[in-house]
Amino acid sequence: MTVSIQYIDMPESESLSAIVTRNLHKLAHKYQFIIRGDVYFKLGQGTDGNDKICEIKLSVPGPQIFAKTIENNFEKSAAENIGDLERQLRKRKEKFNRRKKAI
């Protein structure tokens, strides 16, 4: 699996990139049908401190899987996205397994 990380209108963070890449590779090890991961970090327009946006898009067979979270820090936002993606991947894998059994 290839991981592409983009920082939009903000400086790059090596530690944040390493955390997200490590977590996405764990998902790819568990769900081997993941082809590619695109991660976008950007600052929003929030005034209450919740202006850190993380978007993750996974390329898998069938429709792409997408998660977006807005939190008060990027690590929290990325962790929540990874959890959301894992839930979606689990559902997708169950769907694949049901189709295999039907054939």
N, C-alpha and C positions, 0 to 999 in steps of 0.2 A: 504494500500500500504506500502511496506517496502522499505526503502532507504538505500543503501549501499554506503558509501563514502570511497574512497581510495586515499591516498596521496603517490605518487610514487617518491622516491628519494628526498623528502622534508619533513619538519616538519608539523605536523598536526595543523590546526587552528580551534578552537572551534567556533569562530565567523563566519567564512566562512561556516563551516558545518551547523550552525544554519540558516544562510541566505538561503542556497541552499535547506535544508530540508523544511523550511517554504514555499519556492516558489514551490517546488515539491508537497507538500501537498495541496497547493491551486489548482494546476493543477489537482490533483487526486480528489479533491472535485468537480471540474467543469466537468471533464471527468472521470466518475466512472469506466470505463473499464480498467484503468491502474492497472497493477498487481504489478510491481516492478520497481524501479529506481536504476540504477548503475551509480555512478559519479566517475570520475577519474580526479585528478588534478596532473599535472606534469610540470616540467620545460623543455622547449625546448632548442634548440641550436642556437636560433636567436641572432644576434649581434646588431640589431637595437632597442632592448628593448621590442619587441613583442615576448616574449618567454614564456609567461604563457599560458599553454594549459589546457582547460577544455573539457572533453568528457562526455556526458550524454547519456545513453542507457536506453530506456523505454521498458519494456515487456508489450505488449498489445496483444489482440487477432489478429492473423495474423502475418505478418512480424514485427520484432522489429523496433522501431523508434530510430534514432541515430542523434546526433548533436555534432559537434566538432568546437571549436573556439580557435583562437590564438590571444591574446591581450596583452597589456602592464600591466594589473593587473588581478587578478583572479576574482574579483567581477564583473568587466566589461565583462569578458569572460563568466562567469556563467549567467549573465543577458541576454546576447545575445543568449546563448544556450537555455534558458528558452523560449525566444520569438520564436526562430526557432522551438522548440518542440511544442509550442502552435499552431503555424501555421500548422504543420504536423498533430497534433491531431484534429484540426478543419476539415481538409480535410478527415481524417479517419472517423470522426463522420458523416460527410455528406455522405460518401460512405455507412456506415452502415444504415443510414436513408433511402437512396435510395433503398437499398436491402430490407428493411422491407416493404416499400411501394409497391415494385414489387411483394411481396409474397401475 
